[in-house]
Amino acid sequence: MQRGLQGYFSVDAKSGEEVRAFIPHPLPPNPPIMESPELRSKIDAAMTALGRLDSISMLLPDTSLFVYAYVRKEALLSSMIEGTQSSLSDVFRVELEQPITVPLDDVQEVCNYVAALNHGINRLTEGFPFSLRLLKEIHHILLSTGRGTEKTPGEFRTSQNWIGGTRPGNAIFVPPPADRIIECMGALELFIHDQPVKMPILVKIALAHLQFETIHPFLDGNGRLGRLMIPLLLYSEKILKEPTLYISYYFKTYKQRYYDLLNETRFTGNWELWLDFFVDAVFETANQAIDTANRLLTIAENDRKRISAMKRISGSAHLIHKSLLERPLATPKWLQEKTQLAQPTVNALLTALENLGIIKEATGQKRNRIYLYTEYIQVLEEGTELP
């Protein structure tokens, strides 16, 4: 029975105490995973939900408008699991170079996640393989600015880390020693590429995520990168044509259960329990993303009809509206650059849309105004509320 973790005893150089670090057995689990009829049914349902999500994203009039927001929502939710205190509106504000009231480092973490995910998608689109090199590139972007820049971005750790506690000796979990990282990550890379055996895609992604979190190969950013792997693998395996699954919503909702299961699986080798949780996360999050897309489409269509009734100025107003679908928080200057309309025309259209109740000015100022596509952004922000 090799499903639990291997033990590895070493002496911590700083404290001189004996530390039990853990080295995971290479995947797949041995003995093999036993998929009960219930678990198989859940996996099938999750794959069907992913298929529906992929289909609806292809049917959207402009997929990029939704992907822009969905990617930022996933980035925010993943960062919130680590304790980041920011909102989707804060992210939009920073991207527009507008002032915010929360710590800049918090929002920068989210923006770095967005840049890292986009880099990964672009590299995979170019035909670059999902590899340790790609993970290092993505990690470098994750920690490129803000907190963690001193934690060797893009390089595997050369010292021991730990999870929980104040030192390895009293930690909740101690990942493999630094000199075993290449060995462990190399085995994980082979598993992702179906060596020594090909597994169902969702099962493979679930196992790979937990194995990465167990290895914890970097000094910082492992949690975010481990979660970022999920949409990248779904894209790499051609399950989703766009990164439209914000699975961190489920992990954030059941944060303690998520962490408990990671640790329990490490020690007991009960992969079936972890799989059950992971598949539920995919199923629920995919269905929620579908529901969100449908609601956003309804809002957009209803507002298009109201704008069409504006007659003479409806054509230009539609240009403003389409831009707000991409960025539901925008400045007059950004809208002017986006639509190439004259600034006085943009200002007049914003006033008209505000009078219709479609948008709302957020600052109360005469200058440097910011407009919110209120109903649209409210739907996007569901689930990202601060505790």
LUMKE-574151 format. One record per residue (C-alpha): residue in three letters; x negated, y, z negated. Coordinates in Angstrom, 3 decimals, padded with zeros to 6 digits, always signed. Example, Ala and Ser with C-alpha at 12.3 -4.5 7.8 and 13.67 -1.06 7.14 Angstrom:
2
node resn: ALA, east: -012.300, north: -004.500, up: -007.800
node resn: SER, east: -013.670, north: -001.060, up: -007.140
# end
This chain:
387
node resn: MET, east: +000.000, north: +000.000, up: +000.000
node resn: GLN, east: -001.761, north: +003.162, up: +001.172
node resn: ARG, east: +001.023, north: +005.719, up: +001.143
node resn: GLY, east: -000.104, north: +007.759, up: -001.849
node resn: LEU, east: -003.237, north: +009.877, up: -001.859
node resn: GLN, east: -006.763, north: +008.689, up: -002.344
node resn: GLY, east: -008.451, north: +010.022, up: -005.453
node resn: TYR, east: -011.846, north: +011.690, up: -005.428
node resn: PHE, east: -013.661, north: +012.689, up: -008.602
node resn: SER, east: -016.243, north: +015.434, up: -008.646
node resn: VAL, east: -017.800, north: +017.856, up: -011.090
node resn: ASP, east: -016.755, north: +021.477, up: -010.741
node resn: ALA, east: -019.919, north: +023.541, up: -010.395
node resn: LYS, east: -018.555, north: +026.500, up: -012.363
node resn: SER, east: -016.958, north: +024.786, up: -015.344
node resn: GLY, east: -018.881, north: +021.536, up: -015.383
node resn: GLU, east: -015.627, north: +019.604, up: -015.882
node resn: GLU, east: -014.578, north: +016.570, up: -013.919
node resn: VAL, east: -012.013, north: +017.366, up: -011.236
node resn: ARG, east: -009.789, north: +014.943, up: -009.381
node resn: ALA, east: -009.479, north: +016.177, up: -005.821
node resn: PHE, east: -007.314, north: +014.256, up: -003.356
node resn: ILE, east: -008.011, north: +013.023, up: +000.129
node resn: PRO, east: -004.912, north: +011.992, up: +002.088
node resn: HIS, east: -004.894, north: +008.756, up: +004.031
node resn: PRO, east: -004.825, north: +009.390, up: +007.801
node resn: LEU, east: -001.395, north: +009.451, up: +009.401
node resn: PRO, east: +000.821, north: +007.640, up: +010.173
node resn: PRO, east: +001.813, north: +006.273, up: +006.747
node resn: ASN, east: +001.021, north: +002.648, up: +006.007
node resn: PRO, east: +003.322, north: +000.754, up: +005.478
node resn: PRO, east: +005.335, north: +002.416, up: +008.258
node resn: ILE, east: +008.204, north: +004.760, up: +007.526
node resn: MET, east: +011.502, north: +002.963, up: +007.072
node resn: GLU, east: +014.164, north: +004.966, up: +008.889
node resn: SER, east: +017.500, north: +004.108, up: +007.292
node resn: PRO, east: +020.618, north: +004.342, up: +009.498
node resn: GLU, east: +021.484, north: +007.573, up: +007.657
node resn: LEU, east: +018.059, north: +009.094, up: +008.308
node resn: ARG, east: +018.137, north: +008.045, up: +011.978
node resn: SER, east: +021.560, north: +009.663, up: +012.297
node resn: LYS, east: +020.230, north: +012.868, up: +010.742
node resn: ILE, east: +017.244, north: +012.934, up: +013.099
node resn: ASP, east: +019.543, north: +012.500, up: +016.112
node resn: ALA, east: +021.818, north: +015.294, up: +014.854
node resn: ALA, east: +018.839, north: +017.612, up: +014.315
node resn: MET, east: +017.522, north: +016.941, up: +017.816
node resn: THR, east: +020.985, north: +017.634, up: +019.247
node resn: ALA, east: +021.128, north: +020.930, up: +017.328
node resn: LEU, east: +017.704, north: +021.889, up: +018.692
node resn: GLY, east: +018.953, north: +021.084, up: +022.183
node resn: ARG, east: +021.955, north: +023.353, up: +021.682
node resn: LEU, east: +019.725, north: +026.125, up: +020.364
node resn: ASP, east: +017.424, north: +025.783, up: +023.348
node resn: SER, east: +020.402, north: +025.830, up: +025.729
node resn: ILE, east: +021.984, north: +028.912, up: +024.211
node resn: SER, east: +018.698, north: +030.792, up: +024.358
node resn: MET, east: +018.544, north: +029.993, up: +028.074
node resn: LEU, east: +022.105, north: +031.254, up: +028.598
node resn: LEU, east: +021.475, north: +034.620, up: +026.989
node resn: PRO, east: +021.492, north: +037.599, up: +029.369
node resn: ASP, east: +018.040, north: +038.582, up: +028.113
node resn: THR, east: +016.359, north: +035.934, up: +025.980
node resn: SER, east: +013.479, north: +038.227, up: +025.056
node resn: LEU, east: +015.831, north: +040.500, up: +023.102
node resn: PHE, east: +016.730, north: +037.664, up: +020.742
node resn: VAL, east: +013.265, north: +036.128, up: +020.589
node resn: TYR, east: +011.836, north: +039.478, up: +019.475
node resn: ALA, east: +014.128, north: +039.552, up: +016.449
node resn: TYR, east: +014.036, north: +035.805, up: +015.686
node resn: VAL, east: +010.226, north: +035.717, up: +015.618
node resn: ARG, east: +010.167, north: +038.611, up: +013.168
node resn: LYS, east: +012.804, north: +036.974, up: +011.009
node resn: GLU, east: +010.778, north: +033.738, up: +010.793
node resn: ALA, east: +007.630, north: +035.749, up: +010.025
node resn: LEU, east: +009.399, north: +037.657, up: +007.254
node resn: LEU, east: +010.978, north: +034.563, up: +005.693
node resn: SER, east: +007.699, north: +032.631, up: +005.711
node resn: SER, east: +005.874, north: +035.546, up: +004.089
node resn: MET, east: +008.634, north: +035.959, up: +001.495
node resn: ILE, east: +007.994, north: +032.390, up: +000.306
node resn: GLU, east: +004.523, north: +033.626, up: -000.682
node resn: GLY, east: +006.035, north: +036.562, up: -002.598
node resn: THR, east: +005.902, north: +039.306, up: +000.034
node resn: GLN, east: +008.318, north: +042.148, up: -000.747
node resn: SER, east: +009.529, north: +043.649, up: +002.501
node resn: SER, east: +012.499, north: +043.648, up: +004.853
node resn: LEU, east: +013.166, north: +043.288, up: +008.552
node resn: SER, east: +013.791, north: +047.035, up: +008.712
node resn: ASP, east: +010.349, north: +047.644, up: +007.183
node resn: VAL, east: +008.776, north: +045.526, up: +009.932
node resn: PHE, east: +010.628, north: +047.477, up: +012.626
node resn: ARG, east: +009.554, north: +050.753, up: +010.981
node resn: VAL, east: +005.868, north: +049.807, up: +010.898
node resn: GLU, east: +005.979, north: +048.742, up: +014.547
node resn: LEU, east: +007.379, north: +052.191, up: +015.339
node resn: GLU, east: +004.634, north: +053.751, up: +013.174
node resn: GLN, east: +007.211, north: +055.101, up: +010.749
node resn: PRO, east: +006.713, north: +055.468, up: +006.971
node resn: ILE, east: +007.853, north: +052.717, up: +004.595
node resn: THR, east: +008.450, north: +052.567, up: +000.837
node resn: VAL, east: +007.041, north: +049.062, up: +000.181
node resn: PRO, east: +003.332, north: +048.109, up: +000.045
node resn: LEU, east: +001.829, north: +048.234, up: +003.526
node resn: ASP, east: -000.074, north: +044.980, up: +002.937
node resn: ASP, east: +003.238, north: +043.151, up: +002.500
node resn: VAL, east: +004.548, north: +044.317, up: +005.854
node resn: GLN, east: +001.149, north: +043.810, up: +007.481
node resn: GLU, east: +001.280, north: +040.132, up: +006.516
node resn: VAL, east: +004.551, north: +039.818, up: +008.410
node resn: CYS, east: +003.194, north: +041.680, up: +011.438
node resn: ASN, east: +000.096, north: +039.458, up: +011.433
node resn: TYR, east: +002.356, north: +036.383, up: +011.420
node resn: VAL, east: +004.212, north: +037.741, up: +014.456
node resn: ALA, east: +000.924, north: +038.374, up: +016.267
node resn: ALA, east: -000.367, north: +034.913, up: +015.321
node resn: LEU, east: +002.773, north: +033.147, up: +016.550
node resn: ASN, east: +002.764, north: +035.100, up: +019.801
node resn: HIS, east: -000.917, north: +034.252, up: +020.313
node resn: GLY, east: -000.212, north: +030.570, up: +019.758
node resn: ILE, east: +002.712, north: +030.579, up: +022.200
node resn: ASN, east: +000.648, north: +032.398, up: +024.826
node resn: ARG, east: -002.278, north: +029.977, up: +024.481
node resn: LEU, east: -000.018, north: +026.940, up: +024.746
node resn: THR, east: +001.706, north: +028.481, up: +027.769
node resn: GLU, east: -001.703, north: +028.850, up: +029.407
node resn: GLY, east: -002.240, north: +025.114, up: +028.937
node resn: PHE, east: -004.578, north: +025.326, up: +025.944
node resn: PRO, east: -004.127, north: +022.211, up: +023.778
node resn: PHE, east: -002.752, north: +022.220, up: +020.252
node resn: SER, east: -006.086, north: +021.800, up: +018.508
node resn: LEU, east: -008.238, north: +022.715, up: +015.530
node resn: ARG, east: -009.707, north: +025.525, up: +017.619
node resn: LEU, east: -006.241, north: +026.950, up: +018.230
node resn: LEU, east: -005.396, north: +026.718, up: +014.516
node resn: LYS, east: -008.582, north: +028.621, up: +013.697
node resn: GLU, east: -007.726, north: +031.311, up: +016.252
node resn: ILE, east: -004.233, north: +031.680, up: +014.785
node resn: HIS, east: -005.577, north: +031.763, up: +011.231
node resn: HIS, east: -008.024, north: +034.506, up: +012.209
node resn: ILE, east: -005.101, north: +036.659, up: +013.360
node resn: LEU, east: -003.044, north: +035.838, up: +010.257
node resn: LEU, east: -005.762, north: +037.248, up: +008.000
node resn: SER, east: -007.106, north: +039.898, up: +010.383
node resn: THR, east: -005.813, north: +042.854, up: +008.337
node resn: GLY, east: -004.399, north: +043.440, up: +004.873
node resn: ARG, east: -004.782, north: +040.858, up: +002.101
node resn: GLY, east: -007.087, north: +037.933, up: +002.790
node resn: THR, east: -009.557, north: +039.598, up: +005.150
node resn: GLU, east: -012.377, north: +038.578, up: +002.781
node resn: LYS, east: -011.278, north: +034.894, up: +002.837
node resn: THR, east: -013.235, north: +033.922, up: +005.973
node resn: PRO, east: -010.418, north: +034.241, up: +008.551
node resn: GLY, east: -010.611, north: +031.595, up: +011.250
node resn: GLU, east: -013.052, north: +029.352, up: +009.388
node resn: PHE, east: -012.457, north: +026.214, up: +007.352
node resn: ARG, east: -013.334, north: +026.674, up: +003.703
node resn: THR, east: -016.748, north: +025.737, up: +002.361
node resn: SER, east: -015.695, north: +025.716, up: -001.300
node resn: GLN, east: -013.049, north: +023.988, up: -003.388
node resn: ASN, east: -009.575, north: +025.501, up: -003.649
node resn: TRP, east: -006.600, north: +024.451, up: -005.740
node resn: ILE, east: -002.859, north: +024.947, up: -006.160
node resn: GLY, east: -001.436, north: +026.130, up: -009.486
node resn: GLY, east: -003.440, north: +026.576, up: -012.676
node resn: THR, east: -006.448, north: +028.793, up: -013.269
node resn: ARG, east: -009.157, north: +026.402, up: -012.089
node resn: PRO, east: -009.453, north: +022.995, up: -010.418
node resn: GLY, east: -009.557, north: +021.280, up: -013.793
node resn: ASN, east: -006.012, north: +022.343, up: -014.779
node resn: ALA, east: -004.484, north: +022.721, up: -011.307
node resn: ILE, east: -001.214, north: +021.133, up: -010.220
node resn: PHE, east: -002.922, north: +019.863, up: -007.096
node resn: VAL, east: -006.504, north: +019.875, up: -005.832
node resn: PRO, east: -006.948, north: +019.433, up: -002.043
node resn: PRO, east: -009.864, north: +017.534, up: -000.490
node resn: PRO, east: -013.415, north: +018.743, up: -001.157
node resn: ALA, east: -014.833, north: +021.101, up: +001.449
node resn: ASP, east: -017.178, north: +018.457, up: +002.869
node resn: ARG, east: -014.194, north: +016.279, up: +003.822
node resn: ILE, east: -012.202, north: +018.989, up: +005.661
node resn: ILE, east: -013.508, north: +018.217, up: +009.154
node resn: GLU, east: -012.821, north: +014.508, up: +008.691
node resn: CYS, east: -009.249, north: +015.105, up: +007.442
node resn: MET, east: -008.384, north: +017.753, up: +010.011
node resn: GLY, east: -009.891, north: +015.711, up: +012.827
node resn: ALA, east: -007.633, north: +012.796, up: +011.912
node resn: LEU, east: -004.631, north: +015.166, up: +011.801
node resn: GLU, east: -005.475, north: +016.517, up: +015.263
node resn: LEU, east: -005.573, north: +012.973, up: +016.643
node resn: PHE, east: -002.216, north: +012.184, up: +015.039
node resn: ILE, east: -000.639, north: +015.273, up: +016.624
node resn: HIS, east: -001.895, north: +013.978, up: +019.973
node resn: ASP, east: -000.206, north: +010.596, up: +019.370
node resn: GLN, east: -003.302, north: +008.727, up: +018.239
node resn: PRO, east: -003.284, north: +006.034, up: +017.015
node resn: VAL, east: +000.460, north: +005.812, up: +017.627
node resn: LYS, east: +003.231, north: +007.884, up: +019.217
node resn: MET, east: +006.029, north: +008.827, up: +016.821
node resn: PRO, east: +009.425, north: +010.538, up: +017.240
node resn: ILE, east: +008.735, north: +014.234, up: +017.626
node resn: LEU, east: +010.583, north: +015.498, up: +014.549
node resn: VAL, east: +009.004, north: +012.789, up: +012.409
node resn: LYS, east: +005.576, north: +013.712, up: +013.745
node resn: ILE, east: +006.071, north: +017.427, up: +013.051
node resn: ALA, east: +007.401, north: +016.774, up: +009.543
node resn: LEU, east: +004.421, north: +014.573, up: +008.680
node resn: ALA, east: +001.894, north: +016.925, up: +010.281
node resn: HIS, east: +003.242, north: +019.905, up: +008.325
node resn: LEU, east: +002.924, north: +018.153, up: +004.982
node resn: GLN, east: -000.498, north: +016.717, up: +005.831
node resn: PHE, east: -001.797, north: +020.173, up: +006.736
node resn: GLU, east: -000.463, north: +021.622, up: +003.484
node resn: THR, east: -002.137, north: +018.768, up: +001.602
node resn: ILE, east: -005.524, north: +019.307, up: +003.259
node resn: HIS, east: -005.267, north: +023.086, up: +002.678
node resn: PRO, east: -008.266, north: +023.647, up: +004.970
node resn: PHE, east: -008.552, north: +027.425, up: +004.582
node resn: LEU, east: -009.247, north: +029.614, up: +001.568
node resn: ASP, east: -006.019, north: +031.563, up: +002.098
node resn: GLY, east: -002.990, north: +031.601, up: +004.383
node resn: ASN, east: -002.449, north: +027.816, up: +004.414
node resn: GLY, east: +001.256, north: +028.053, up: +003.568
node resn: ARG, east: +002.029, north: +030.533, up: +006.314
node resn: LEU, east: -000.071, north: +028.687, up: +008.891
node resn: GLY, east: +001.471, north: +025.348, up: +007.935
node resn: ARG, east: +004.957, north: +026.732, up: +008.497
node resn: LEU, east: +003.866, north: +028.493, up: +011.678
node resn: MET, east: +002.782, north: +025.108, up: +013.043
node resn: ILE, east: +006.422, north: +023.980, up: +013.137
node resn: PRO, east: +007.735, north: +026.336, up: +015.881
node resn: LEU, east: +004.430, north: +025.986, up: +017.738
node resn: LEU, east: +004.690, north: +022.192, up: +017.781
node resn: LEU, east: +008.345, north: +022.363, up: +018.855
node resn: TYR, east: +007.210, north: +024.595, up: +021.715
node resn: SER, east: +004.182, north: +022.449, up: +022.519
node resn: GLU, east: +006.361, north: +019.317, up: +022.625
node resn: LYS, east: +008.819, north: +021.154, up: +024.926
node resn: ILE, east: +011.698, north: +020.818, up: +022.471
node resn: LEU, east: +012.208, north: +024.600, up: +022.435
node resn: LYS, east: +011.359, north: +026.881, up: +025.342
node resn: GLU, east: +011.227, north: +029.859, up: +022.981
node resn: PRO, east: +010.331, north: +030.119, up: +019.249
node resn: THR, east: +013.940, north: +030.666, up: +018.172
node resn: LEU, east: +013.995, north: +028.467, up: +015.045
node resn: TYR, east: +013.457, north: +030.330, up: +011.764
node resn: ILE, east: +013.021, north: +027.205, up: +009.627
node resn: SER, east: +011.461, north: +029.171, up: +006.759
node resn: TYR, east: +015.005, north: +030.324, up: +005.939
node resn: TYR, east: +015.743, north: +026.836, up: +004.583
node resn: PHE, east: +012.382, north: +026.555, up: +002.819
node resn: LYS, east: +012.974, north: +029.942, up: +001.167
node resn: THR, east: +016.516, north: +028.987, up: +000.110
node resn: TYR, east: +015.261, north: +025.746, up: -001.458
node resn: LYS, east: +011.802, north: +027.011, up: -002.345
node resn: GLN, east: +011.286, north: +024.983, up: -005.530
node resn: ARG, east: +012.644, north: +021.818, up: -003.924
node resn: TYR, east: +010.313, north: +022.401, up: -000.974
node resn: TYR, east: +007.239, north: +022.680, up: -003.199
node resn: ASP, east: +008.328, north: +019.789, up: -005.423
node resn: LEU, east: +008.757, north: +017.484, up: -002.432
node resn: LEU, east: +005.375, north: +018.420, up: -000.980
node resn: ASN, east: +003.729, north: +017.373, up: -004.230
node resn: GLU, east: +005.908, north: +014.339, up: -004.866
node resn: THR, east: +005.199, north: +012.934, up: -001.410
node resn: ARG, east: +001.473, north: +013.434, up: -001.917
node resn: PHE, east: +001.426, north: +011.393, up: -005.082
node resn: THR, east: +004.082, north: +008.756, up: -004.378
node resn: GLY, east: +003.906, north: +008.360, up: -000.608
node resn: ASN, east: +007.704, north: +008.643, up: -000.411
node resn: TRP, east: +007.662, north: +010.087, up: +003.105
node resn: GLU, east: +011.303, north: +009.127, up: +003.645
node resn: LEU, east: +012.434, north: +011.610, up: +000.981
node resn: TRP, east: +010.376, north: +014.386, up: +002.581
node resn: LEU, east: +011.688, north: +013.499, up: +006.041
node resn: ASP, east: +015.269, north: +013.681, up: +004.809
node resn: PHE, east: +014.649, north: +017.222, up: +003.494
node resn: PHE, east: +012.768, north: +018.347, up: +006.607
node resn: VAL, east: +015.382, north: +017.045, up: +009.037
node resn: ASP, east: +018.138, north: +018.750, up: +007.022
node resn: ALA, east: +016.114, north: +021.973, up: +007.281
node resn: VAL, east: +015.870, north: +021.696, up: +011.070
node resn: PHE, east: +019.550, north: +020.811, up: +011.475
node resn: GLU, east: +020.884, north: +023.621, up: +009.292
node resn: THR, east: +018.482, north: +026.254, up: +010.571
node resn: ALA, east: +019.120, north: +025.410, up: +014.236
node resn: ASN, east: +022.878, north: +025.636, up: +013.715
node resn: GLN, east: +022.493, north: +028.913, up: +011.866
node resn: ALA, east: +020.346, north: +030.332, up: +014.656
node resn: ILE, east: +023.040, north: +029.316, up: +017.150
node resn: ASP, east: +025.704, north: +030.993, up: +015.029
node resn: THR, east: +023.572, north: +034.127, up: +014.725
node resn: ALA, east: +023.066, north: +034.265, up: +018.505
node resn: ASN, east: +026.795, north: +033.941, up: +019.120
node resn: ARG, east: +027.600, north: +036.674, up: +016.618
node resn: LEU, east: +024.996, north: +038.998, up: +018.101
node resn: LEU, east: +026.343, north: +038.339, up: +021.582
node resn: THR, east: +029.863, north: +039.181, up: +020.393
node resn: ILE, east: +028.711, north: +042.425, up: +018.801
node resn: ALA, east: +026.760, north: +043.388, up: +021.927
node resn: GLU, east: +029.670, north: +042.593, up: +024.263
node resn: ASN, east: +032.217, north: +044.484, up: +022.148
node resn: ASP, east: +029.955, north: +047.518, up: +022.055
node resn: ARG, east: +029.346, north: +047.332, up: +025.812
node resn: LYS, east: +033.093, north: +047.581, up: +026.336
node resn: ARG, east: +033.308, north: +050.605, up: +024.048
node resn: ILE, east: +030.401, north: +052.232, up: +025.867
node resn: SER, east: +031.981, north: +051.568, up: +029.272
node resn: ALA, east: +034.979, north: +053.593, up: +028.111
node resn: MET, east: +032.682, north: +056.618, up: +027.782
node resn: LYS, east: +033.097, north: +057.057, up: +031.566
node resn: ARG, east: +030.712, north: +059.733, up: +032.829
node resn: ILE, east: +027.837, north: +059.022, up: +030.441
node resn: SER, east: +028.388, north: +055.282, up: +030.156
node resn: GLY, east: +025.547, north: +054.369, up: +032.543
node resn: SER, east: +022.900, north: +056.155, up: +030.505
node resn: ALA, east: +024.502, north: +055.030, up: +027.238
node resn: HIS, east: +024.177, north: +051.410, up: +028.381
node resn: LEU, east: +020.427, north: +051.957, up: +028.785
node resn: ILE, east: +020.187, north: +053.169, up: +025.183
node resn: HIS, east: +022.316, north: +050.252, up: +024.012
node resn: LYS, east: +020.166, north: +047.671, up: +025.798
node resn: SER, east: +017.048, north: +049.162, up: +024.209
node resn: LEU, east: +018.668, north: +048.934, up: +020.775
node resn: LEU, east: +019.341, north: +045.247, up: +021.374
node resn: GLU, east: +015.581, north: +044.817, up: +021.586
node resn: ARG, east: +014.791, north: +047.061, up: +018.638
node resn: PRO, east: +017.842, north: +047.666, up: +016.438
node resn: LEU, east: +015.880, north: +050.311, up: +014.560
node resn: ALA, east: +014.492, north: +052.983, up: +016.854
node resn: THR, east: +013.408, north: +056.588, up: +017.123
node resn: PRO, east: +014.571, north: +059.031, up: +019.823
node resn: LYS, east: +010.990, north: +059.206, up: +021.081
node resn: TRP, east: +010.720, north: +055.419, up: +021.513
node resn: LEU, east: +014.115, north: +055.305, up: +023.233
node resn: GLN, east: +013.088, north: +058.091, up: +025.575
node resn: GLU, east: +009.899, north: +056.214, up: +026.535
node resn: LYS, east: +011.827, north: +052.958, up: +026.933
node resn: THR, east: +014.653, north: +054.341, up: +029.082
node resn: GLN, east: +012.754, north: +057.157, up: +030.852
node resn: LEU, east: +015.734, north: +059.418, up: +030.194
node resn: ALA, east: +015.150, north: +063.068, up: +029.330
node resn: GLN, east: +014.827, north: +063.688, up: +025.594
node resn: PRO, east: +017.861, north: +066.035, up: +025.409
node resn: THR, east: +019.912, north: +063.337, up: +027.173
node resn: VAL, east: +018.723, north: +060.687, up: +024.666
node resn: ASN, east: +019.641, north: +062.951, up: +021.737
node resn: ALA, east: +023.115, north: +063.601, up: +023.161
node resn: LEU, east: +023.700, north: +059.896, up: +023.782
node resn: LEU, east: +022.611, north: +058.991, up: +020.259
node resn: THR, east: +025.100, north: +061.497, up: +018.868
node resn: ALA, east: +027.842, north: +059.995, up: +021.053
node resn: LEU, east: +026.997, north: +056.420, up: +019.944
node resn: GLU, east: +026.924, north: +057.554, up: +016.330
node resn: ASN, east: +030.361, north: +059.118, up: +016.725
node resn: LEU, east: +031.597, north: +055.756, up: +018.022
node resn: GLY, east: +030.260, north: +054.091, up: +014.875
node resn: ILE, east: +027.856, north: +051.870, up: +016.822
node resn: ILE, east: +024.682, north: +053.332, up: +015.324
node resn: LYS, east: +023.789, north: +055.317, up: +012.230
node resn: GLU, east: +021.072, north: +057.868, up: +011.574
node resn: ALA, east: +019.037, north: +056.660, up: +008.580
node resn: THR, east: +016.962, north: +059.630, up: +007.394
node resn: GLY, east: +019.442, north: +062.502, up: +007.062
node resn: GLN, east: +016.776, north: +064.774, up: +008.515
node resn: LYS, east: +016.844, north: +067.190, up: +011.419
node resn: ARG, east: +013.501, north: +065.919, up: +012.719
node resn: ASN, east: +011.775, north: +062.528, up: +012.873
node resn: ARG, east: +015.093, north: +060.747, up: +012.926
node resn: ILE, east: +015.547, north: +056.976, up: +012.896
node resn: TYR, east: +018.656, north: +055.250, up: +014.206
node resn: LEU, east: +019.963, north: +051.869, up: +013.109
node resn: TYR, east: +022.110, north: +049.549, up: +015.183
node resn: THR, east: +023.925, north: +048.842, up: +011.939
node resn: GLU, east: +026.143, north: +045.807, up: +012.552
node resn: TYR, east: +023.511, north: +044.107, up: +014.689
node resn: ILE, east: +020.725, north: +044.517, up: +012.151
node resn: GLN, east: +022.988, north: +043.429, up: +009.286
node resn: VAL, east: +023.487, north: +040.058, up: +010.984
node resn: LEU, east: +019.763, north: +039.654, up: +011.610
node resn: GLU, east: +018.888, north: +040.462, up: +007.995
node resn: GLU, east: +021.143, north: +037.804, up: +006.511
node resn: GLY, east: +019.029, north: +035.461, up: +004.404
node resn: THR, east: +016.124, north: +037.911, up: +004.107
node resn: GLU, east: +017.447, north: +039.694, up: +001.022
node resn: LEU, east: +014.929, north: +040.252, up: -001.759
node resn: PRO, east: +015.640, north: +038.358, up: -005.000
# end
